[in-house]
């Protein structure tokens, strides 16, 4: 096996747009669950709205890239309001079912031929990159070194994604240390006690849902920057990947989603390179097909997630006290 190539391919994922986008979207999930106690299994729907809002605005209505970004954010806010009004009075399992169903409705609407003129149904959308790339401040050329070598366009996508990630971290850090954030954490621990103090629990939950949804839309926007927008990408499994990242890094932490996303994609990239190589040399009994061996990584990640939940539910950066509300 070429360990140099495997290491190079693995380290390249440190600054991949997907790694950055998943960190932003998972940060939104941390706002929902880690701080607000909302069991949201529909974050993929918010990501789809961010990506499609951007792509449709640029392709159909001729918006500049920043206008498309704003449309995606507004779409996420509207979706959060529509989703939250009938569901935020639900708790735990019922809220999870409602959110995953709502996200699937969003995906199927984008996939439907009813809106084919705008969404291109199952084929998705592409060719919306010109406006964003024309704003690139980096002159043409090659940048970086080793596994982190990019063209000017690739560098611009990563730099802008990191800027969004930095702003998202700053906003969440500030609001969670404000009086608003303390009320939100109080609702997570015991919403009846907070309600008894005269606080409008429903309004706070709605604000939490909107803030986390906007972060999910920004993650969807970053995912859409280097590639196409395809509805098959926003399956429920996407939300489960985000949950894996959240639990890995720490649910009620600011930097846990960043660390979780980084570790998740490094592990996935490493296994995607190592397992087929091992299968081709016959070192994995019963698996001689490299493509089948590559799928084994999902099984290994699933087992790792079970172990994390069983032995360290607070995640790598989490505080065990922050997770005691889950036991109630």
C-alpha positions as CSV (number, residue, x, y, z in Angstrom):
1,X,0.0,0.0,0.0
2,X,1.1,3.5,-0.8
3,X,0.9,5.1,2.7
4,X,2.2,8.4,1.4
5,X,-0.7,8.7,-1.0
6,X,-3.2,7.6,1.7
7,X,-1.9,10.2,4.1
8,X,-2.0,12.9,1.4
9,X,-5.6,12.1,0.4
10,X,-6.6,12.0,4.1
11,X,-5.0,15.3,5.1
12,X,-6.6,17.0,2.1
13,X,-9.9,16.8,3.9
14,X,-8.8,19.2,6.6
15,X,-9.8,22.2,4.5
16,X,-12.4,20.6,2.2
17,X,-15.6,22.6,1.7
18,X,-17.6,19.6,3.1
19,X,-15.6,19.7,6.3
20,X,-16.3,23.4,6.8
21,X,-19.9,23.1,5.8
22,X,-20.6,20.2,8.1
23,X,-19.0,22.1,11.0
24,X,-21.3,25.1,10.4
25,X,-24.4,23.0,10.1
26,X,-23.5,20.9,13.1
27,X,-23.0,24.2,15.1
28,X,-26.6,24.9,14.3
29,X,-27.5,21.5,15.6
30,X,-25.5,22.3,18.8
31,X,-27.7,25.4,19.2
32,X,-30.8,23.3,18.7
33,X,-29.9,20.3,20.9
34,X,-26.8,21.0,22.9
35,X,-28.0,24.4,24.2
36,X,-31.7,24.5,23.5
37,X,-32.6,20.8,24.1
38,X,-34.5,20.6,20.8
39,X,-34.3,17.1,19.3
40,X,-34.0,18.1,15.6
41,X,-33.6,15.4,13.0
42,X,-34.3,17.7,10.1
43,X,-31.1,19.8,9.7
44,X,-30.7,18.4,6.2
45,X,-33.9,20.4,5.3
46,X,-32.3,23.6,6.4
47,X,-29.1,22.8,4.4
48,X,-31.2,22.1,1.3
49,X,-33.0,25.4,1.6
50,X,-29.7,27.3,1.9
51,X,-28.3,25.5,-1.2
52,X,-31.4,25.7,-3.3
53,X,-32.2,29.2,-2.2
54,X,-28.8,30.3,-3.4
55,X,-28.8,28.3,-6.7
56,X,-32.4,29.2,-7.7
57,X,-31.9,32.9,-6.9
58,X,-28.8,33.1,-9.1
59,X,-30.0,30.9,-12.0
60,X,-33.6,31.9,-12.3
61,X,-33.8,35.5,-11.0
62,X,-30.3,36.7,-11.7
63,X,-29.4,37.6,-8.1
64,X,-25.7,38.2,-7.2
65,X,-24.1,35.5,-5.1
66,X,-24.6,37.5,-1.9
67,X,-28.3,38.0,-2.7
68,X,-28.7,34.3,-3.2
69,X,-27.0,33.7,0.2
70,X,-29.6,36.1,1.8
71,X,-32.5,34.3,0.1
72,X,-31.3,31.0,1.5
73,X,-31.1,32.5,5.0
74,X,-34.6,34.0,4.7
75,X,-35.9,30.6,3.4
76,X,-34.5,28.9,6.4
77,X,-36.1,31.5,8.8
78,X,-39.5,31.0,7.1
79,X,-39.1,27.2,7.2
80,X,-38.2,27.4,10.9
81,X,-41.3,29.5,11.7
82,X,-43.6,27.2,9.7
83,X,-42.0,24.1,11.3
84,X,-41.9,25.6,14.8
85,X,-45.4,26.9,15.2
86,X,-47.1,23.4,15.3
87,X,-44.2,21.3,16.6
88,X,-42.3,23.2,19.4
89,X,-44.9,22.2,21.9
90,X,-43.9,18.6,21.3
91,X,-41.2,16.9,23.2
92,X,-38.4,14.5,22.6
93,X,-39.4,11.6,20.2
94,X,-42.5,13.5,18.8
95,X,-40.4,16.5,17.8
96,X,-37.8,14.3,16.2
97,X,-40.4,12.6,14.1
98,X,-41.9,15.9,13.0
99,X,-38.6,17.5,12.1
100,X,-37.3,14.5,10.0
101,X,-40.7,14.4,8.2
102,X,-40.6,18.1,7.5
103,X,-37.0,17.8,6.1
104,X,-38.2,15.0,3.8
105,X,-41.1,17.1,2.6
106,X,-38.6,19.8,1.6
107,X,-36.3,17.4,-0.2
108,X,-39.2,15.8,-2.1
109,X,-40.6,19.1,-3.2
110,X,-37.2,20.0,-4.7
111,X,-37.1,16.6,-6.4
112,X,-40.7,16.9,-7.7
113,X,-41.4,17.7,-11.4
114,X,-43.9,20.3,-10.3
115,X,-41.2,22.9,-9.8
116,X,-39.0,21.5,-12.6
117,X,-38.5,24.9,-14.1
118,X,-36.8,26.1,-11.0
119,X,-35.2,23.0,-9.4
120,X,-34.6,20.8,-12.4
121,X,-36.2,18.1,-10.2
122,X,-34.0,15.0,-9.5
123,X,-31.2,16.2,-11.8
124,X,-30.5,19.2,-9.6
125,X,-28.9,22.5,-10.4
126,X,-25.5,23.5,-11.6
127,X,-23.7,26.4,-13.4
128,X,-24.5,29.0,-10.8
129,X,-20.8,29.7,-9.9
130,X,-19.9,32.6,-12.1
131,X,-21.1,35.4,-9.7
132,X,-19.3,34.0,-6.7
133,X,-16.1,33.3,-8.6
134,X,-16.1,36.7,-10.2
135,X,-15.8,38.1,-6.6
136,X,-12.6,36.1,-6.1
137,X,-9.9,38.4,-4.7
138,X,-7.1,35.9,-5.4
139,X,-5.4,36.2,-8.8
140,X,-5.1,33.0,-10.9
141,X,-2.5,30.6,-9.9
142,X,-1.7,27.7,-7.5
143,X,-1.7,28.2,-3.8
144,X,-0.6,26.1,-0.8
145,X,1.6,23.1,-0.4
146,X,1.5,19.4,-0.1
147,X,-2.1,18.0,0.3
148,X,-3.3,21.6,0.6
149,X,-2.7,22.8,-2.9
150,X,-5.5,24.6,-4.6
151,X,-6.4,26.8,-7.6
152,X,-7.5,30.4,-7.0
153,X,-11.1,29.3,-7.2
154,X,-10.7,26.5,-4.7
155,X,-8.9,28.7,-2.3
156,X,-11.6,31.4,-2.5
157,X,-14.3,28.7,-1.7
158,X,-12.3,27.6,1.4
159,X,-11.4,31.0,2.6
160,X,-15.0,32.2,2.4
161,X,-16.2,29.1,4.1
162,X,-13.8,29.6,6.9
163,X,-14.9,33.2,7.2
164,X,-18.5,32.1,7.6
165,X,-17.5,29.4,10.1
166,X,-15.5,32.0,12.1
167,X,-18.5,34.4,12.2
168,X,-20.9,31.6,13.2
169,X,-18.6,30.6,16.1
170,X,-18.4,34.2,17.2
171,X,-22.2,34.7,17.1
172,X,-22.9,31.5,19.0
173,X,-20.2,32.2,21.6
174,X,-21.6,35.7,22.2
175,X,-25.3,34.8,22.4
176,X,-24.8,31.7,24.6
177,X,-23.0,33.9,27.1
178,X,-25.6,36.5,27.1
179,X,-28.8,36.6,29.3
180,X,-30.7,35.1,26.3
181,X,-28.3,32.2,26.3
182,X,-28.7,31.6,30.0
183,X,-32.5,31.4,29.6
184,X,-32.1,29.0,26.7
185,X,-29.9,26.7,28.8
186,X,-32.4,27.0,31.6
187,X,-35.2,25.8,29.2
188,X,-33.0,22.9,28.3
189,X,-32.7,21.9,31.9
190,X,-36.2,22.5,33.1
191,X,-38.6,24.5,30.9
192,X,-41.4,24.4,33.5
193,X,-39.2,26.2,36.0
194,X,-38.3,28.9,33.4
195,X,-41.9,29.3,32.5
196,X,-42.7,29.7,36.2
197,X,-40.3,32.7,36.2
198,X,-42.5,34.4,33.6
199,X,-40.4,33.7,30.5
200,X,-42.1,32.9,27.2
201,X,-40.6,29.4,26.6
202,X,-42.3,29.0,23.2
203,X,-40.8,32.3,21.9
204,X,-37.3,31.3,23.1
205,X,-37.6,27.9,21.5
206,X,-38.6,29.5,18.2
207,X,-35.6,31.8,18.3
208,X,-33.3,28.8,19.0
209,X,-34.9,26.9,16.0
210,X,-34.4,29.9,13.7
211,X,-30.8,30.5,14.8
212,X,-29.8,26.9,14.3
213,X,-31.7,26.7,11.1
214,X,-29.9,29.7,9.7
215,X,-26.6,28.1,10.5
216,X,-27.8,24.9,8.7
217,X,-28.6,27.0,5.6
218,X,-25.2,28.6,5.7
219,X,-23.7,25.1,5.8
220,X,-25.8,24.2,2.8
221,X,-24.6,27.3,1.0
222,X,-20.9,26.3,1.5
223,X,-21.6,22.7,0.3
224,X,-23.1,24.2,-2.9
225,X,-20.2,26.5,-3.7
226,X,-17.8,24.1,-5.4
227,X,-20.3,21.7,-7.0
228,X,-23.9,21.2,-8.0
229,X,-27.1,21.1,-5.9
230,X,-28.8,17.6,-6.1
231,X,-31.8,16.6,-3.9
232,X,-30.4,13.1,-3.3
233,X,-27.7,14.7,-1.3
234,X,-30.1,15.9,1.4
235,X,-31.3,12.5,2.6
236,X,-32.0,11.8,6.3
237,X,-28.6,10.2,6.4
238,X,-27.1,13.7,6.1
239,X,-28.7,14.7,9.4
240,X,-27.5,11.5,11.0
241,X,-23.9,12.3,9.9
242,X,-24.3,15.7,11.5
243,X,-25.5,14.0,14.7
244,X,-22.4,11.8,14.6
245,X,-20.2,14.9,14.4
246,X,-22.1,16.6,17.2
247,X,-21.8,13.7,19.6
248,X,-18.2,13.2,18.7
249,X,-17.1,16.7,19.4
250,X,-19.5,17.6,22.2
251,X,-23.1,18.7,22.0
252,X,-23.1,21.7,24.3
253,X,-19.8,23.2,23.2
254,X,-18.8,25.9,20.8
255,X,-15.8,24.2,19.2
256,X,-17.0,20.7,19.5
257,X,-18.8,20.7,16.0
258,X,-15.5,22.0,14.4
259,X,-13.4,19.3,16.0
260,X,-16.1,16.7,15.3
261,X,-16.3,17.6,11.7
262,X,-12.6,17.5,11.3
263,X,-12.2,14.1,12.9
264,X,-15.2,12.7,11.1
265,X,-14.0,13.5,7.7
266,X,-10.4,12.6,8.4
267,X,-11.6,9.1,9.6
268,X,-13.9,8.7,6.7
269,X,-11.2,9.7,4.2
270,X,-8.6,7.5,5.8
271,X,-10.9,4.4,5.8
272,X,-12.0,5.2,2.2
273,X,-8.4,4.9,1.2
274,X,-7.2,2.1,3.5
275,X,-10.0,-0.4,3.3
276,X,-10.0,-0.8,-0.5
277,X,-6.2,-1.2,-0.4
278,X,-6.5,-3.9,2.3
279,X,-9.3,-5.7,0.3
280,X,-7.3,-5.7,-2.9
281,X,-4.4,-7.4,-1.1
282,X,-6.8,-10.0,0.5
283,X,-6.2,-8.8,4.0
284,X,-10.0,-8.4,4.7
285,X,-11.5,-11.9,4.8
286,X,-14.6,-12.3,2.6
287,X,-14.1,-8.9,0.9
288,X,-12.2,-8.9,-2.4
289,X,-14.1,-6.0,-4.0
290,X,-12.5,-2.7,-3.1
291,X,-15.8,-0.8,-3.5
292,X,-17.5,-3.1,-1.0
293,X,-14.7,-2.6,1.4
294,X,-15.1,1.2,1.1
295,X,-18.7,0.8,2.3
296,X,-17.4,-1.0,5.4
297,X,-16.3,2.4,6.8
298,X,-19.9,3.3,7.5
299,X,-20.2,0.2,9.7
300,X,-17.1,1.1,11.6
301,X,-18.2,4.7,12.1
302,X,-21.6,3.4,13.3
303,X,-19.9,1.2,15.9
304,X,-17.7,4.1,17.0
305,X,-20.8,6.2,17.5
306,X,-22.4,3.5,19.6
307,X,-19.3,3.4,21.8
308,X,-19.2,7.2,22.1
309,X,-22.9,7.3,23.2
310,X,-22.2,4.5,25.7
311,X,-19.0,5.6,27.2
312,X,-18.6,9.4,26.5
313,X,-22.0,10.9,25.6
314,X,-20.7,14.4,26.3
315,X,-18.2,14.1,23.4
316,X,-14.5,15.0,23.3
317,X,-14.8,18.6,24.4
318,X,-18.1,18.3,26.3
319,X,-18.8,18.5,30.0
320,X,-20.7,15.6,31.5
321,X,-22.9,18.0,33.5
322,X,-24.1,19.6,30.3
323,X,-25.6,16.2,29.2
324,X,-27.4,15.3,32.4
325,X,-30.7,16.8,31.0
326,X,-30.8,13.9,28.5
327,X,-31.3,11.4,31.3
328,X,-34.5,13.1,32.4
